[in-house]
């Protein structure tokens, strides 16, 4: 879905007055408040104040602007109800229904809401924290510890062997649903080292030609997915049974169920299929 709004510009200093409509990314837990259109698409509210929806938030955070329009994230109390004609919905289900630019800011907003909620008190001394000036941070006035929004970097890699790719089914995945190898980066690792370690741990293979392809914020809850391709070098598949139920090599004509277009995993698979002259159907 395309948008006609100006590009989103992140910022931390809020406007002095609520004298114009603002975009409100309002969360009840991890679900976003949206209004649904007749065609099945969804939209977040653009109003001067949250109270125009009959709501008051536990906390709010200024995110930035679409042109002159401010953007706010809001955390609601546990018992809050959606206004008439609106509903709380999960971000995964809103992919493709919420305009792309709004969806991207919604992902950012969900992470900022969670970070602000979880860092009201200092993790070192336990005293209340305060919002830092001029940066996205909470600082403890007692001991000086500063907490920034958490990001958990994770690698994801598409491994090619001749005209096939390695796909793996995690424990708990639906039947016949496969993804590609992924895992979190450990302290002290380079991204390339993390790619090789995860592949070795999960399927017992050695790889070569590890190449960066792109990245994707993944707000479930606060990962940054960093995508790579690699070439099979040696070894036989030996799955890590605590993580995987199955793994194997698949060609473009015999792929199992694969991730939706929401994920960078699908972007990597689609790019590989395109190099083989195929366009994959939506998952």
N, C-alpha and C positions, 0 to 999 in steps of 0.2 A: 504494500500500500504506500502510495506516495503522499507527500504533504505539500501544502502551499505556504506554510509558515516560514519565517526567517530561521536560519540555523540556531540551534540551542547554544548558548554561551554560558558555561558554568561560572558561578560567582558565590562568594560567601557573605558579602555585605548586603543586607536586605534594604529595600526601598524605605524611605522615611515615613511614607504614608500609604495607606491602601486606597488610592484614588483612581484605580483603573482595574479592569478585570485581570485576574491572575489564574494560572492553571493550578489546580489542586489535585495532588497525588495522595489520596487519602487511604490509609491502610488500617484494616482490622485484622490483627495478626499479620499474616503474609498475603492477605487478599486485598485487592485494589477495588476501590469504589468506582463503578462505571455506570453510565446509562447506555442502554442497548437501543440501536436503531432498528427500523423495520427490516432492513436488509441483512441483519445479523452482525453488523459491525458495532463497535463500541467506542465510547469517547469518555474522557475524564471531564470534570466540570471546569468551566472558565467563568469565574464570578469574582466580584471585588473582595468578598470575605467568606470565610468558611461558615460563618453564622447564617449566610444566605441559604445554606442547605439545612439549617436547623441543627448543626453539629458544633461541638466544641472538642478540641483535641487535647490529649494529654501533653503532647509536645509537638512542635512544628520546627521545620528546618528550611531555610531559604536555599534553593538549589541553583538558581541562575535565571536566565531569561530567554524567551523566544521573542526576539526583537525587543519591544518595549514591555511585553507582558511578563511579569514575574512568574516564577514557578516555585511552588512550595510542596514539601512532603509533610504529611501529618500522621501521627499515631493516635488512634482512637482507643478509648477504654474498652476493656474486654466485653462489656455488656452493650456496646453501642449497636444501634440498629440502622440499616440503610434507609435513607429517605424514600418516600414513595416514588416508584418508577425507576429506582436504581437498585444495584445489587453489588455485593462483594464477590469478586471472582479471582481465581489464581492466575498468576502471570503466564504460566504455561498455556492455559486454555485461551488466553487473550492474544496469543501470537497469531498474526494474520487478520485479526479482527480490530485491533487497535492500530492506528496509523503508525508507521515505522518510527517516526521521530518521537511520537508520544510513548511508544513502547520502550525505546531506548532510555528515555528519561525516567519512565516508570521503573525500569531495572535499576538505574542509579538511585532513585528515590527509596526503593525497598532496602537497599544496602545502607543508605544513610540513616533511615529510620531504625534499623536493627543496631547499627553502631551506636547511635545516640542513646538508645534505650539501654544497651548493655554496658555503657561506660559512664553512668551517672555517678559511680563511686570509683575511687582510685584502686587499681589492682595491686598497688604496693602497700599503701598505708590504710586504705579503707575510708578515707575522708571524701566528702562530696567534691566532685569536679566542677569546673566552670568552663564555659565556652571560650576558646581562645580567640583573640582578635586577629583579623587579617589572614586567617588560614583555617582550613577544615580540621579542627582538633579540639579535644577537651583536655584541660590542664588541671592538675591538682595544685591548689594554692598552698598546701602544706609541705609536700615533698618535691613538687616540680615535675612529677612524671607527666608526660604528654602522651595522649592516646589519639592516634590518627585512625581514620576508617580502615578496617581490616580488609586486606586482599590476600587470598590464598592462591598462589600461582600453581597451575596444574598443566602438565603437558598432555597432548593427545597426538597420536601418530598413526598415519596410514602407511603400512608396510607393503611394498610391491615385490612380487616374485614372478618373473616373466609376465604373463598377462593376467595374473591373479592378485588379489589382495587378501591380507589376513584380517579376519573378523572373529570377534569373540563374544560369547554370551555370558554375561555376569550372572551370578547367583541371584535369584529374585527377578530376573528379566522374564517377560512373557515368552511363551513357547515360540521358537523360530525367530525371535527378535535378537539381532546381533548388533554390536557396536564395534568400535576399534579401541586399541589399547590406550589407556589414559591413567594418570595418577598424579598425585601431588609432588611438588618439588621439595626435597629435603634440605635442611640447613646445610650450607656449605657447598651445595651442588651447582654446577652450571646447568642450564636448560638441556644442553646436549647430553650431559652425564645422566640427567634424570630420565631422558628418553631411553637411553641404552639400559639403564638399571631397571626401569619398569618393564621393558620388553623381556629382559633376561629373567626377571622375577616371575612374570605372569605367564610367559609361554616358553621360556628356555631357549630363546633364539638369539643369535648375534646379528647385528645389522650394520649397514654401511651407508654412506652418503646421506647423513641426517641433514635435512634442509628445512629452514623456517618457511612457513607458508602464510601465517596470519594469526590473529588473536581475536578473542571474543569475551567480553564481560559475561559472566554466567552467575546471575544473582540468586543462586539456589544453594547456600545463601550468599556467598561472597567470593566466588572463585573467579580467577582470570585464566581462561583456557588459551593455551599457546600451542598452535597447530604446526605439525611437522609432517614431512614425508620422509621415508627411508627405504632402502633397498635391502632385501633379505641377503644375508651373507653366509650363514651356516647354522646347522643344528636341526633337530627334530622337535616338533611341538610337544611340550610337556606342560600342561596347564597347572597353574597354582590353584589347587582345589578349594582353598579357602576363599578365593576371589571369583573364580570362573567355573562355569558348568560345562563349557565346550569352547572349542576354537578350531578354525580350519581355514583353508584357502578357497576363495570363491572367485569365479570369473564374472564378467559383466552380464552373462546370460543366466546365471544360476544364483544370483544374490538372494539371501534370506530377507526377512523383514529388517529394514534399516532405519536409523534415526530420522526424525522429521527435519524439515528445512530450518527449524528453529536453531539447530545446533551446528557448530563448526565441524563436527564429525560428518554431518551430511554434506557440508560444503566441500570437504576433502574428498569424499566419495564421489560427489557429482563431478568434480574437476577431473578425477581419474577416469570416470565413465566417458566424459566429453573427449578425452584424449583417445578413447577407443571408439569414437564416433557415435556414442549413445547419449540420449537424454533420459534420465530416470524419472518415473512418475512420482508425484507427490506421495509422501508416506502419510 
